[in-house]
Amino acid sequence: MEKPAFTLGIEEEYLIVDRDTRDLVAEPDPSFFDACNEALGDRVSAEFLQCQIEVGTRPHKNVGNAVNELRELRRAVASTAQLFGYAVIAASTHPFARWRRQHHTKKDRYDGLAADIGQPVRRMLICGMHMHVGIEDDDLRIDLMNQVSYFLPHMLALSGSSPFWEGEDTRLASYRLTVFDAMPRTGLPDQLVSFAEYRRLVDHLVESECIEDGTKIWWDVRPSDRFPTLEQRVTDVCSRLADVRAIAAFYQTTLAYLYRIRVGNQRWRIYPNTLIMENRWRAQRYGMEGKLIDHGAQKAVGMDALMAEFIDVTAQDAEELGCAEDLLGVQRIVKEGTSAMRQRRVYAEAVENGADHDEALQAVVDALIEEFGQD
């Protein structure tokens, strides 16, 4: 079997906010999207809600190049937004916006989603960060999907950016998943033995007229229906590019490590989904401030120790991919905290300095606007 390319592509969804009110722009000027398209072509697109916009990089050999392109995309969208009196934030929920005030984009696909799913899709005032890693062999893609599921909670914990929902602190690091899990065909993927079995599953749903194609299977990690890639979808969108860089290195390195031990006739142990879901919940609830279960040792372990062990075990793979320095960023996230933690700190500091609740939430938006352009 030929070694996979392990190319990396990154997709991010952003929220469009009014610079004066800091609330979402429910119906942006259509010229804004036209201007973004003129600047970025097919690397930018509208999302389900009109207050959202999505960007996507080309595939790259290494993390650094992918993040460099993502920086270009962020800057172009932000500078275009400024011309219309808007700003853009990378957070998986807005601190105080109301989902009932938003409108979905008029496209056949989105009209169909609204009709088929009802209120759960109307509540999708959330943004995610998806990462594609190139794995050309179909069966290998499925095998690595089965194994990498173990590490999805770790990536979720590193990425949490949705602590607030409609003006309230949810006490979660990633409230986004609470909203997204109300949708069908979400959560952890089924454990499958081959790509043929995966195709039979998709075809079964298509022939039963449940879905049109595999793009409507919204697992936390899935074989892309468009590219020969394995796409992770569990992570919140990161407010700062430095966090994107670290998590991209984590995902790319994990897959390279799992491939290497597979070539050595080994594999990561497959645990029941209930055990992985326990870590998924802990990451969703506590983020970096909690512990995840080391299922081999059957004990809860802090993220600092888990990341140190991961960096040690995968050092060879990160070096070969050229992302060893990028991977060290996970330890920085452990030390400095995630976007969710920073948002709470901004809110607390604003209140301490005399702001009322609404003013403190606006301060959080201001901080997110500032972080959008930072490395």
C-alpha positions, -999 to 999 in steps of 0.1 A, spaced: 0 0 0 14 34 -10 19 59 18 -9 85 20 -1 121 10 -15 134 43 -22 167 27 -41 192 48 -71 215 40 -89 236 65 -125 250 64 -138 276 88 -172 291 94 -174 327 107 -201 350 121 -207 385 107 -213 412 133 -223 448 132 -195 470 145 -218 494 163 -241 470 181 -218 439 181 -249 419 173 -251 396 143 -260 411 109 -292 390 102 -294 401 66 -260 413 52 -259 434 21 -257 409 -8 -229 430 -22 -208 419 8 -208 383 -4 -202 394 -40 -172 413 -29 -159 383 -9 -164 361 -40 -146 386 -62 -116 386 -38 -114 349 -30 -133 330 -57 -145 296 -48 -125 297 -15 -154 315 1 -191 308 3 -224 316 21 -235 293 49 -268 280 61 -276 313 80 -272 346 63 -251 359 92 -224 333 85 -197 329 59 -174 300 52 -138 298 38 -117 269 28 -81 265 19 -65 244 -9 -48 212 1 -13 217 14 16 194 22 22 210 56 5 228 84 24 261 79 13 266 43 -23 257 51 -24 283 80 -6 309 58 -35 306 33 -60 307 60 -45 339 73 -49 353 38 -86 343 38 -93 358 72 -77 391 62 -96 393 30 -130 386 46 -122 410 75 -111 438 52 -142 434 30 -165 433 60 -150 466 72 -162 483 40 -198 475 49 -195 484 86 -192 448 96 -167 427 115 -160 390 115 -154 367 145 -143 331 147 -163 317 175 -187 287 175 -215 307 191 -221 344 194 -222 357 230 -257 371 230 -274 368 195 -308 352 193 -313 324 168 -350 332 162 -339 365 147 -317 349 120 -327 339 84 -314 310 64 -297 316 30 -321 310 1 -306 280 -17 -323 247 -27 -301 227 -3 -308 250 26 -345 253 18 -346 215 19 -328 213 52 -352 238 68 -382 218 54 -369 184 63 -355 190 98 -376 218 112 -366 237 143 -333 219 151 -318 233 119 -332 268 126 -313 268 158 -280 261 140 -265 294 150 -231 277 154 -198 276 135 -173 248 131 -138 241 119 -133 212 96 -100 197 86 -94 173 57 -63 151 55 -56 133 23 -58 95 25 -61 81 -10 -68 44 -3 -105 39 4 -102 11 29 -73 27 47 -94 58 51 -121 38 69 -96 19 91 -80 52 102 -114 67 108 -122 39 132 -90 45 152 -88 83 151 -122 85 168 -104 80 201 -86 113 197 -116 135 187 -124 145 223 -88 157 227 -92 180 197 -126 192 209 -111 201 243 -83 221 226 -107 241 205 -137 251 227 -150 285 217 -187 285 225 -193 291 262 -222 316 258 -256 311 242 -282 339 239 -265 360 266 -260 332 292 -229 314 303 -238 277 296 -210 264 318 -198 244 288 -167 249 268 -184 239 236 -222 246 237 -220 242 199 -222 205 201 -254 207 223 -270 224 193 -255 203 166 -263 169 183 -300 176 178 -295 171 141 -297 136 126 -267 115 116 -243 133 140 -219 122 167 -193 94 165 -191 74 133 -201 37 131 -173 12 134 -170 -1 98 -148 -29 83 -143 -15 48 -151 13 24 -176 -10 7 -195 -13 40 -195 25 43 -209 28 7 -236 3 15 -246 23 45 -248 55 24 -266 38 -5 -291 23 20 -300 58 32 -301 72 -3 -323 44 -17 -346 48 13 -349 85 3 -335 97 37 -306 116 22 -294 126 -13 -258 117 -8 -231 112 18 -227 150 25 -257 147 48 -239 123 71 -226 147 97 -204 125 119 -176 140 140 -152 124 115 -162 110 81 -148 101 46 -154 132 25 -180 127 -2 -161 151 -25 -124 144 -19 -102 114 -10 -98 128 25 -107 120 61 -126 150 74 -127 158 111 -157 180 121 -158 178 159 -138 210 166 -151 244 174 -138 272 152 -107 288 169 -106 325 175 -68 327 169 -48 312 141 -22 299 165 -47 275 180 -58 264 145 -21 257 137 -17 235 168 -49 215 163 -42 210 126 -8 196 135 -24 174 161 -49 159 136 -24 154 108 2 139 131 -23 115 147 -33 101 113 4 97 103 11 80 136 -18 56 133 -6 48 97 29 41 109 20 17 136 -4 0 111 25 -6 88 43 -21 118 14 -46 121 -1 -28 151 -32 -6 157 -48 16 182 -73 -3 203 -110 3 194 -131 11 224 -169 11 226 -185 44 215 -200 48 249 -164 52 263 -154 77 236 -186 96 241 -178 99 278 -146 118 269 -165 137 242 -189 149 269 -161 158 293 -143 178 266 -176 195 257 -184 204 293 -150 212 308 -126 218 278 -90 223 289 -101 227 326 -112 191 330 -97 157 326 -101 130 299 -102 93 306 -71 74 296 -91 43 286 -60 21 286 -51 30 322 -88 35 332 -82 68 349 -88 105 344 -58 124 333 -52 162 329 -47 176 294 -12 188 303 -1 152 308 -20 139 279 -5 164 255 30 158 268 26 121 263 12 126 228 40 148 217 65 123 229 49 93 212 43 110 179 76 130 177 88 109 147 56 115 127 55 152 134 91 156 124 85 138 91 55 160 84 74 191 92 50 202 119 69 194 151 71 231 161 34 235 152 24 206 174 41 221 205 13 247 203 -10 222 220 11 228 252 6 265 248 -31 261 246 -29 240 278 -10 269 295 -29 299 281 -64 284 277 -89 282 249 -111 308 234 -139 298 258 -117 304 287 -105 338 274 -141 349 266 -151 342 302 -120 361 315 -130 391 293 -165 390 306 -154 388 343 -129 416 339 -155 439 322 -179 433 351 -152 439 376 -145 472 359 -181 483 362 -198 470 331 -233 456 332 -242 422 318 -249 435 282 -218 457 281 -196 428 293 -210 406 265 -202 433 240 -167 434 254 -164 397 246 -174 404 210 -148 432 208 -121 408 220 -132 382 194 -130 408 167 -94 416 178 -84 380 179 -97 372 145 -67 389 129 -41 377 153 -17 348 149 
